[in-house]
Every structure is written in structure tokens, then in C-alpha cells.
């Protein structure tokens, strides 16, 4: 059985979720000191991020499995220089993790929808907590008008989308209104457009 992997970040008292479709490899167990280190990320001095750093990031965004030597060859710099720069970018929090972008269609999650969610007064944090427990919810964004949240859900087909997440999300206590937008076709999906 394949587990889903969730990455949760708490920013300004709000909880956000970023879902990776399938966890292909077990994540390593973190030591207590590593967990504490994650909570206090150092501030990034953007003057230290130069064009070479951005080019390394662009290559890793295209394919996070790109080897250090391939990056070095592409950019005309040594492998050890690439290693040192990536290590620094990770340490400074510029690169938060190395991940994949899975094809929802090939995973049997071919239908997607966005749900505009309006929360009852004072209920947004509770609604977010409940949305985090929904397996079909793959993105949660806090937005400005006309909704409080923009939620992306995925399911195997249109029928299961209607019967599943579109229905269950709208029934969450604390949600006063939802508006669904069905995705017909995804023309571009990327984490960053560098």
C-alpha cells in the first residue's frame, strides 16, 4: 500500500498543506535536533543568490534527479562547486526539498476541481484543520476575495469527484458557501517558472 505524504507549514498561526501525490520511498526518520532545526529557518540574504545559483535551481526544477556532474557540465562549473552551492541553498532554506511532480492521470486521479470556500466568521482555522484530513484535497490556499480559501481536489473521474470531495468539502462544519470550478484540461503545471 502506498502512503500519501503531507507537508504542513504553520505561518502566522495558519496551517497550510502541500500534498505530494504518492510517497514512492519511505521518508527517513528525523532526529529530534533536525526537527527543531526545521522550525527556525535562517533568513535568506538574497544578495548571496546569484545567477549561477538560479541556474542550478532552474535545472533542479526541471528534474530534481539531475546529477551534480550534469549540472556542472551544463553551467561550465565544477561538480564540487555545484555540491557546495546546493548545500548552501538547502541550509539557507532557498531549496526546501527535492520532490517530484506526479501525473495525476496516470495515478488514476485524472479529474480535478478548485473549490472556492467561504468560511463562517471565526471558523477559518477549524475549516483548514478539517480540510487537512481530506485525502482528496491536494492544495489549500488562503486567498483574498471573493473566497477565504481556494482548495484543489483530485479524484479518479468526474462522477467520483462529485460524489466524493466536492460533496464532502461542502459539508464541513464552518463552511458557509462553496463554489466549484471543474478542470477540463491542465495545459501547464509547474512548481516554479524560473
Buried (B, 14 or more C-beta within 10 A) or exposed (E): EEEEBBEEEEEEEEBBBBBBBEEEEEEEEEEEEEEEEEEEEEEEEEEEBEEBBEBBBBBBBEEBEBEBEBBBEBBEBEBEBBBEBBEBBEEBEBBEEEEEEEEBEEEEBBBBBBBBBBBBEEBBEBBBEBBBEBBBBBBBEBEEEEBBBBBBBBBBEEEBBBEBBBEBBBEBEBBEEBEBEEBEEEEEEEEEEE
